[in-house]
Amino acid sequence: MAMSKIKQGDEVVVAAGKDKGRRGEVIKVLEGKLLVQGVNMAKKHQKPNPAAGIGGGIIEKEMPIDTSNVMLLNPATGKGDRVGIKTLEDGRKVRYFKSNGEVVDA
């Protein structure tokens, strides 16, 4: 399997769409999409489920956002940055920021 450029727990910036400029942490990585904390919120009408202890009503939840619409946050610049993948001399594959060549996974 190819190495993913964005992983769970990464801090990302939304680059396109209605939430452009918002940042958040990746909660979950789905097939080609991501769930990002507080981004792409949608109101969902939820039926109560007493068996599972879930109350009814209108809840707000994160909906998946396409991976192409987010960029990894570069802590050095405080902006979103493109990410590449390179293999180190010891054979490890690491992600790096394209702008300054800094390695993401230390």
MARBA-3410 file (N, C-alpha, C, O; in Angstrom, 1 decimal):
106
0.8,-1.2,0.0,0.0,0.0,0.0,0.9,1.2,0.0,1.9,1.3,0.7 ~ 0.5,2.2,-0.8,1.3,3.5,-0.9,1.2,4.3,0.4,0.2,4.2,1.1 ~ 2.2,5.0,0.8,2.2,5.8,2.0,1.3,7.0,1.8,1.3,7.7,0.8 ~ 0.5,7.2,2.9,-0.5,8.3,2.8,0.2,9.6,3.2,1.1,9.7,4.1 ~ -0.1,10.7,2.5,0.5,12.0,2.7,-0.1,12.7,4.0,0.5,13.5,4.6
-1.3,12.3,4.3,-2.0,12.8,5.5,-2.4,11.7,6.4,-3.1,10.7,5.9 ~ -2.1,11.8,7.7,-2.4,10.7,8.6,-3.3,11.2,9.7,-3.5,12.4,9.9 ~ -3.9,10.2,10.4,-4.7,10.5,11.6,-3.9,11.3,12.6,-2.7,10.9,12.9 ~ -4.4,12.4,13.2,-3.7,13.1,14.2,-2.9,14.3,13.6,-2.4,15.1,14.4 ~ -2.8,14.4,12.3,-2.2,15.5,11.6,-3.0,16.8,11.8,-4.2,16.8,11.8
-2.3,17.9,11.9,-2.9,19.2,11.8,-3.0,19.7,10.4,-2.0,19.8,9.7 ~ -4.2,20.0,9.9,-4.4,20.4,8.5,-5.1,21.7,8.3,-5.8,22.1,9.2 ~ -4.9,22.3,7.2,-5.5,23.6,6.8,-6.4,23.3,5.6,-5.9,22.6,4.6 ~ -7.7,23.7,5.6,-8.5,23.5,4.4,-8.1,24.5,3.3,-8.1,25.7,3.6 ~ -7.8,24.0,2.1,-7.3,24.9,1.0,-8.4,25.3,0.1,-8.3,26.2,-0.7
-9.6,24.6,0.1,-10.7,24.9,-0.9,-12.0,24.5,-0.3,-12.1,23.7,0.6 ~ -13.0,25.2,-0.7,-14.4,24.9,-0.3,-14.9,25.9,0.7,-14.3,27.0,0.9 ~ -16.1,25.6,1.3,-16.7,26.6,2.2,-16.0,26.8,3.5,-16.2,27.9,4.1 ~ -15.1,25.9,3.9,-14.4,26.1,5.1,-12.9,26.5,4.9,-12.1,26.2,5.7 ~ -12.7,27.1,3.7,-11.3,27.4,3.3,-10.7,28.3,4.4,-11.3,29.2,4.9
-9.4,27.9,4.8,-8.7,28.7,5.8,-8.8,28.1,7.2,-8.0,28.4,8.1 ~ -9.9,27.3,7.4,-10.1,26.7,8.8,-9.0,25.6,9.0,-8.6,25.0,8.0 ~ -8.6,25.4,10.2,-7.7,24.3,10.5,-8.2,23.4,11.6,-9.1,23.8,12.4 ~ -7.8,22.2,11.6,-8.2,21.2,12.5,-7.4,20.0,12.5,-6.5,19.8,11.6 ~ -7.7,19.1,13.4,-7.0,17.8,13.5,-7.7,16.7,12.7,-9.0,16.7,12.8
-7.0,15.8,12.1,-7.6,14.7,11.3,-8.1,13.7,12.4,-7.3,13.1,13.1 ~ -9.4,13.5,12.4,-10.0,12.5,13.3,-9.8,11.1,12.8,-9.5,10.1,13.5 ~ -10.1,11.0,11.4,-10.2,9.7,10.8,-9.8,9.8,9.4,-10.2,10.8,8.7 ~ -9.1,8.8,8.8,-8.8,8.8,7.4,-9.7,7.7,6.7,-9.6,6.5,7.1 ~ -10.4,8.1,5.7,-11.3,7.2,5.0,-10.7,7.1,3.6,-9.7,7.7,3.3
-11.3,6.3,2.7,-10.8,6.1,1.4,-10.9,7.4,0.6,-11.9,7.7,0.1 ~ -9.8,8.1,0.5,-9.7,9.3,-0.3,-10.3,10.5,0.3,-10.3,11.6,-0.2 ~ -10.9,10.3,1.5,-11.5,11.4,2.3,-11.0,11.4,3.7,-10.4,10.5,4.2 ~ -11.2,12.6,4.4,-10.8,12.7,5.8,-11.9,13.3,6.6,-12.8,14.0,6.1 ~ -11.9,12.9,7.9,-12.8,13.6,8.9,-11.9,14.6,9.6,-11.0,14.1,10.3
-12.2,15.9,9.6,-11.4,16.9,10.2,-12.2,17.5,11.3,-13.4,17.9,11.1 ~ -11.7,17.6,12.5,-12.4,18.2,13.7,-12.9,19.6,13.4,-12.1,20.5,13.0 ~ -14.2,19.8,13.5,-14.8,21.1,13.3,-14.9,21.6,11.9,-15.2,22.8,11.7 ~ -14.6,20.8,10.9,-14.6,21.2,9.5,-15.7,20.5,8.8,-15.9,19.3,9.0 ~ -16.4,21.1,7.8,-17.4,20.5,7.0,-18.5,20.0,7.9,-19.0,18.8,7.7
-19.0,20.8,8.8,-20.1,20.4,9.7,-21.4,20.4,9.0,-21.7,21.2,8.1 ~ -22.2,19.4,9.4,-23.6,19.3,8.8,-24.6,19.0,9.9,-24.2,18.3,10.9 ~ -25.8,19.5,9.8,-26.8,19.2,10.8,-27.5,17.9,10.4,-27.9,17.7,9.2 ~ -27.6,17.0,11.3,-28.2,15.7,11.1,-29.4,15.5,12.0,-29.3,15.7,13.2 ~ -30.5,15.1,11.4,-31.7,14.8,12.2,-31.6,13.4,12.7,-31.7,12.5,11.9
-31.4,13.3,14.0,-31.2,11.9,14.6,-32.4,11.4,15.4,-32.9,12.1,16.2 ~ -32.8,10.2,15.1,-33.9,9.6,15.8,-33.3,9.1,17.2,-32.2,8.7,17.2 ~ -34.1,9.2,18.2,-33.6,8.7,19.5,-33.5,7.2,19.5,-34.3,6.5,18.9 ~ -32.5,6.6,20.1,-32.3,5.2,20.3,-32.1,4.9,21.7,-31.0,4.8,22.2 ~ -33.2,4.6,22.5,-33.1,4.4,23.9,-32.2,3.2,24.3,-31.5,3.2,25.3
-32.2,2.2,23.4,-31.4,1.0,23.7,-29.9,1.4,23.7,-29.1,0.8,24.5 ~ -29.4,2.3,22.8,-28.0,2.7,22.8,-27.8,3.9,23.7,-26.7,4.4,23.8 ~ -28.9,4.4,24.3,-28.7,5.6,25.1,-28.5,6.9,24.3,-27.9,7.9,24.8 ~ -29.0,6.9,23.1,-28.8,8.1,22.2,-30.1,8.9,22.2,-31.2,8.4,21.9 ~ -30.0,10.2,22.5,-31.2,11.1,22.5,-31.4,11.6,21.1,-30.5,11.6,20.2
-32.6,11.9,20.8,-33.0,12.4,19.4,-32.7,13.9,19.3,-32.3,14.6,20.3 ~ -32.9,14.5,18.1,-32.8,15.9,17.9,-31.9,16.1,16.7,-31.5,15.2,16.0 ~ -31.5,17.4,16.6,-30.7,17.8,15.5,-29.2,17.9,16.0,-29.0,18.8,16.9 ~ -28.3,17.1,15.5,-27.0,17.2,16.0,-26.1,17.7,14.8,-26.4,17.5,13.7 ~ -25.0,18.3,15.2,-24.0,18.7,14.2,-22.8,17.7,14.2,-22.3,17.4,15.3
-22.5,17.3,13.0,-21.4,16.3,13.0,-20.5,16.6,11.8,-20.9,17.3,10.8 ~ -19.2,16.2,11.9,-18.3,16.4,10.8,-18.6,15.4,9.7,-18.9,14.3,9.9 ~ -18.6,16.0,8.4,-18.8,15.1,7.3,-17.4,15.0,6.6,-16.5,15.9,6.7 ~ -17.2,13.9,5.8,-15.9,13.7,5.2,-15.6,14.8,4.2,-16.5,15.4,3.5 ~ -14.3,15.2,4.1,-13.8,16.2,3.2,-12.8,15.6,2.3,-12.0,14.7,2.8
-12.7,15.9,1.0,-11.8,15.2,0.1,-10.3,15.6,0.5,-10.0,16.7,0.9 ~ -9.5,14.6,0.4,-8.1,14.8,0.7,-7.4,15.9,-0.1,-6.5,16.6,0.4 ~ -7.9,16.1,-1.3,-7.3,17.1,-2.2,-7.5,18.5,-1.7,-6.9,19.4,-2.2 ~ -8.5,18.7,-0.9,-8.9,20.0,-0.4,-8.2,20.4,0.9,-8.5,21.5,1.4 ~ -7.3,19.6,1.4,-6.6,20.0,2.6,-5.1,20.0,2.4,-4.6,19.2,1.6
-4.4,20.7,3.2,-2.9,20.8,3.2,-2.4,20.6,4.6,-3.0,21.0,5.5 ~ -1.3,19.9,4.7,-0.7,19.7,6.0,-0.2,21.0,6.5,0.5,21.7,5.8 ~ -0.4,21.3,7.8,0.1,22.5,8.4,1.6,22.4,8.7,2.0,21.5,9.4 ~ 2.3,23.4,8.2,3.8,23.5,8.4,4.0,24.3,9.6,3.7,25.5,9.6 ~ 4.5,23.7,10.8,4.6,24.5,12.0,5.6,25.7,11.9,5.5,26.7,12.5
6.6,25.5,11.0,7.6,26.5,10.8,7.0,27.8,10.2,7.4,28.9,10.6 ~ 6.1,27.7,9.2,5.5,28.8,8.6,4.1,29.2,9.1,3.6,30.3,8.9 ~ 3.4,28.2,9.7,2.1,28.4,10.2,1.1,28.3,9.0,-0.1,28.7,9.2 ~ 1.5,27.9,7.9,0.6,27.8,6.7,0.5,26.3,6.2,1.3,25.5,6.7 ~ -0.4,26.1,5.3,-0.6,24.8,4.7,0.6,24.6,3.7,1.0,25.5,3.1
1.0,23.4,3.6,2.2,23.1,2.7,2.0,21.8,2.0,1.3,20.9,2.4 ~ 2.6,21.7,0.8,2.5,20.5,0.0,3.5,19.5,0.6,4.5,19.8,1.2 ~ 3.1,18.2,0.5,3.9,17.1,1.1,4.4,16.2,0.1,3.7,15.8,-0.8 ~ 5.6,15.8,0.2,6.2,14.7,-0.7,6.7,13.6,0.2,6.7,13.7,1.4 ~ 7.0,12.5,-0.5,7.5,11.3,0.2,8.9,10.9,-0.3,9.1,10.8,-1.5
9.9,10.8,0.6,11.2,10.3,0.1,11.7,9.2,1.0,11.3,9.1,2.1 ~ 12.7,8.5,0.4,13.3,7.4,1.2,14.6,7.8,1.7,15.4,8.3,0.9 ~ 14.8,7.6,3.0,16.1,8.0,3.6,17.2,6.9,3.3,16.9,5.8,2.8 ~ 18.4,7.2,3.7,19.5,6.3,3.4,19.3,5.0,4.1,19.7,3.9,3.6 ~ 18.7,5.0,5.3,18.5,3.7,6.1,17.3,3.0,5.6,16.9,2.0,6.2
16.6,3.4,4.5,15.5,2.7,3.9,14.1,3.1,4.4,13.1,2.6,3.9 ~ 14.1,4.0,5.4,12.8,4.5,5.9,12.2,5.4,5.0,12.8,6.3,4.3 ~ 10.8,5.3,4.8,10.1,6.3,4.0,9.5,7.4,4.9,8.9,7.1,6.0 ~ 9.8,8.6,4.6,9.3,9.7,5.4,8.6,10.8,4.6,8.8,10.9,3.3 ~ 7.7,11.5,5.2,7.0,12.7,4.6,7.9,13.9,4.8,8.5,14.1,5.9
7.9,14.8,3.8,8.6,16.1,4.0,7.9,17.2,3.3,7.1,17.0,2.4 ~ 8.1,18.4,3.9,7.4,19.6,3.3,8.2,20.0,2.0,9.4,20.1,2.1 ~ 7.4,20.3,1.0,8.1,20.7,-0.3,8.7,22.1,-0.2,9.7,22.3,-0.9 ~ 8.2,23.0,0.6,8.7,24.3,0.6,10.1,24.4,1.2,11.0,25.1,0.7 ~ 10.4,23.7,2.3,11.7,23.8,3.0,12.4,22.5,3.1,13.5,22.4,3.7
11.8,21.4,2.6,12.5,20.1,2.6,12.5,19.5,4.0,13.2,18.5,4.2 ~ 11.9,20.1,5.0,11.9,19.6,6.3,11.1,18.3,6.5,10.0,18.2,5.9 ~ 11.6,17.3,7.2,10.9,16.1,7.4,9.8,16.2,8.4,10.0,16.8,9.5 ~ 8.6,15.6,8.1,7.5,15.7,8.9,7.6,14.7,10.1,7.5,15.0,11.2 ~ 7.8,13.4,9.7,7.9,12.3,10.7,9.3,12.3,11.2,10.3,11.8,10.6
9.5,12.8,12.4,10.9,12.8,13.0,11.2,11.4,13.6,12.3,11.3,14.2
END
